[in-house]
Amino acid sequence: MSKSQSTMDRKTFLSKSAALIAGGAAFGSNPLSYNRVVGANDRISLAHIGIGNRGGELDWVVSKLSAKHNAELTAVCDLWRLNREKAVTANTQYYGRAPRAFQYPEEVLGLNDVDGVLISTPEHSHSPILKMAAEAGKDAYVEKPMGNVLTEVQAARDTVKRHQCIVQVGTQHRSEPYQIAAHDLVQSGVLGDVSKIEIVWNYHGPRWRGRDATKLIREQDTDWRKWLLTKPYRPFDPQVYCEFRLYREFSSGIPDQWMSHAIDLVHWFMNDSFPRSVVAHGGVFAWHDGRENADTFQALLDYPKGFLVSYSTSFGNDSPGFTRYMGKMATLVNTGGEGSPRYQIVEEKGNHEQNPAIDVQRAVKPVLLPGETYLPPMGIGDMTLQHMADWLECMRSRQQPHCTVDDGFAHSVACIMATEAYWSGKRQYWDAANESVLDHEPAKS
Ligand SMILES: NC(=O)c1ccc[n+]([C@@H]2O[C@H](COP(=O)([O-])OP(=O)(O)OC[C@H]3O[C@@H](n4cnc5c(N)ncnc54)[C@H](O)[C@@H]3O)[C@@H](O)[C@H]2O)c1
């Protein structure tokens, strides 16, 4: 982020924005040496572990890319028979032949012909299964957050690096064209010094409660102990199995689910990856349905480069979401909730006290892709193809994809700190030297 751009005039400001908007993205990447390279003409063979709601979406995404990227999902794995059978049916339709079906991750990871695995189990098992996949020498596309227990995320990251696996973490918005254009604008310094970022993503409804799957699941059709994985035994509970986002031991809810996306973009846009400290507050205020995790949540995170991030979500009110990157020269305004492609740059022009008419004098410039003239919609689904395509390309080139394990580690750390701050009521600090979370300032080195 360049400093002291207070002298940039309006014309320069607008033309600089436009040039960047038209310019698209350029990603730095470092080739890795690796001895298991998929040849240019080889078909990439994929396996998929954990194929519920998100998994079904990812299978569809892979099927759309299959011809262009010469890839096929050849094996599916799910502890639960019903979802395993559904995945076999869907993928048989996509490829004209049935994938091999397994109940346990160890079985698919033992298949020599499999080059990469998709992992879309609940978040408490992301890091442990990613580590197993890396130990088996497989590349991986792992859903976000990369993990929610610090030691497990560290172990997964280290194992991936040691085995030089190509891993894409599933914060797919990093690969979307509008987010890339917005990233490039922030990186250009057009906003001036950014001191505050405000993110508000809302929803009205008992989010994550009432999943139909809770009525279908029976303990004898799955393996409950394997689902618990690293957690102590507790009796089978269909709601925990299917609505894990509401239960503290398995998920933090809003931080793991939504803030992971939001803070991952902040880290990338600002090129600053670990919060210095985090406070958080919230509670179950809207939906008293037995959920343990907050339905109303706010975290404040400050970063070493010198800016504060406010992340806020309410499930009791659907007031329109937004994100604002607030700089001394301009504000980058993203209207809408998670993944919204609608970005505008709003010029800063002094303050209300000196100029009461300031609001109408601010230049507003939409962030559009080359050739586009209309503002894009305020919402976007989770079905973007680019992130998966990026992973498949990187599997061949052995370059690093858009969301690496280092990026996944960083967004996991921010979410873990916010969760700990929420439950403990204490400000949490990142001790970078020792990669640990403390409830007091780390000693100066
Ligand atoms: N990137 C996105 O936009 C996005 C969107 C939705 C969900 N997600 C992520 O996807 C993950 C899964 O969410 P979901 O709604 O699909 O959950 P889900 O409960 O519908 O599906 C999880 C599946 O994993 C299986 N499973 C669990 N543990 C397993 C194990 N150890 N081995 C094999 N199979 C196992 C379950 O039987 C189930 O079929 C979540 O962590 C969430 O964060 C990401």
The ligand as an SDF file (V2000), in Angstrom:
LIG
                    3D

 44 48  0  0  0  0  0  0  0  0999 V2000
  -16.8730  -22.4270    0.0610 N   0  0  0  0  0  0  0  0  0  0  0  0
  -18.1510  -22.2680    0.2830 C   0  0  0  0  0  0  0  0  0  0  0  0
  -18.7820  -21.3200   -0.1850 O   0  0  0  0  0  0  0  0  0  0  0  0
  -18.8910  -23.2660    1.1370 C   0  0  0  0  0  0  0  0  0  0  0  0
  -20.2980  -23.3330    1.0810 C   0  0  0  0  0  0  0  0  0  0  0  0
  -20.9440  -24.2640    1.8950 C   0  0  0  0  0  0  0  0  0  0  0  0
  -20.1950  -25.0890    2.7430 C   0  0  0  0  0  0  0  0  0  0  0  0
  -18.8440  -24.9930    2.7620 N   0  0  0  0  0  0  0  0  0  0  0  0
  -18.0470  -25.8600    3.6620 C   0  0  0  0  0  0  0  0  0  0  0  0
  -18.3220  -27.2140    3.3570 O   0  0  0  0  0  0  0  0  0  0  0  0
  -18.2260  -28.0220    4.5270 C   0  0  0  0  0  0  0  0  0  0  0  0
  -19.3280  -29.0680    4.4970 C   0  0  0  0  0  0  0  0  0  0  0  0
  -20.5890  -28.4550    4.6200 O   0  0  0  0  0  0  0  0  0  0  0  0
  -21.9300  -29.2250    4.1590 P   0  0  0  0  0  0  0  0  0  0  0  0
  -23.0650  -28.2990    4.3560 O   0  0  0  0  0  0  0  0  0  0  0  0
  -21.7200  -29.8020    2.8110 O   0  0  0  0  0  0  0  0  0  0  0  0
  -22.0130  -30.4050    5.2400 O   0  0  0  0  0  0  0  0  0  0  0  0
  -22.8330  -31.7510    5.1160 P   0  0  0  0  0  0  0  0  0  0  0  0
  -23.0960  -32.2450    6.4740 O   0  0  0  0  0  0  0  0  0  0  0  0
  -24.0030  -31.5590    4.1840 O   0  0  0  0  0  0  0  0  0  0  0  0
  -21.8190  -32.7510    4.3650 O   0  0  0  0  0  0  0  0  0  0  0  0
  -20.6910  -33.2940    5.0100 C   0  0  0  0  0  0  0  0  0  0  0  0
  -20.5300  -34.7420    4.5200 C   0  0  0  0  0  0  0  0  0  0  0  0
  -19.2860  -35.2360    4.9970 O   0  0  0  0  0  0  0  0  0  0  0  0
  -19.4680  -36.5770    5.4440 C   0  0  0  0  0  0  0  0  0  0  0  0
  -18.3970  -36.8430    6.4010 N   0  0  0  0  0  0  0  0  0  0  0  0
  -18.2090  -36.2820    7.6270 C   0  0  0  0  0  0  0  0  0  0  0  0
  -17.0690  -36.7000    8.1750 N   0  0  0  0  0  0  0  0  0  0  0  0
  -16.5020  -37.5690    7.2870 C   0  0  0  0  0  0  0  0  0  0  0  0
  -15.3210  -38.3400    7.2860 C   0  0  0  0  0  0  0  0  0  0  0  0
  -14.4630  -38.3010    8.3220 N   0  0  0  0  0  0  0  0  0  0  0  0
  -15.0580  -39.1070    6.1980 N   0  0  0  0  0  0  0  0  0  0  0  0
  -15.9060  -39.1620    5.1500 C   0  0  0  0  0  0  0  0  0  0  0  0
  -17.0540  -38.4490    5.1030 N   0  0  0  0  0  0  0  0  0  0  0  0
  -17.3450  -37.6760    6.1590 C   0  0  0  0  0  0  0  0  0  0  0  0
  -20.8610  -36.5920    6.0400 C   0  0  0  0  0  0  0  0  0  0  0  0
  -21.3910  -37.8830    6.1110 O   0  0  0  0  0  0  0  0  0  0  0  0
  -21.6170  -35.6880    5.0520 C   0  0  0  0  0  0  0  0  0  0  0  0
  -22.1320  -36.4280    3.9700 O   0  0  0  0  0  0  0  0  0  0  0  0
  -18.2940  -27.0550    5.7180 C   0  0  0  0  0  0  0  0  0  0  0  0
  -17.1100  -27.1270    6.4690 O   0  0  0  0  0  0  0  0  0  0  0  0
  -18.4440  -25.6680    5.1060 C   0  0  0  0  0  0  0  0  0  0  0  0
  -17.5970  -24.7120    5.7200 O   0  0  0  0  0  0  0  0  0  0  0  0
  -18.1800  -24.1070    1.9740 C   0  0  0  0  0  0  0  0  0  0  0  0
  1  2  1  0
  2  3  2  0
  2  4  1  0
  4  5  1  0
  4 44  2  0
  5  6  2  0
  6  7  1  0
  7  8  2  0
  8  9  1  0
  8 44  1  0
  9 10  1  0
  9 42  1  0
 10 11  1  0
 11 12  1  0
 11 40  1  0
 12 13  1  0
 13 14  1  0
 14 15  2  0
 14 16  1  0
 14 17  1  0
 17 18  1  0
 18 19  2  0
 18 20  1  0
 18 21  1  0
 21 22  1  0
 22 23  1  0
 23 24  1  0
 23 38  1  0
 24 25  1  0
 25 26  1  0
 25 36  1  0
 26 27  1  0
 26 35  1  0
 27 28  2  0
 28 29  1  0
 29 30  1  0
 29 35  2  0
 30 31  1  0
 30 32  2  0
 32 33  1  0
 33 34  2  0
 34 35  1  0
 36 37  1  0
 36 38  1  0
 38 39  1  0
 40 41  1  0
 40 42  1  0
 42 43  1  0
M  CHG  2   8   1  16  -1
M  END
$$$$
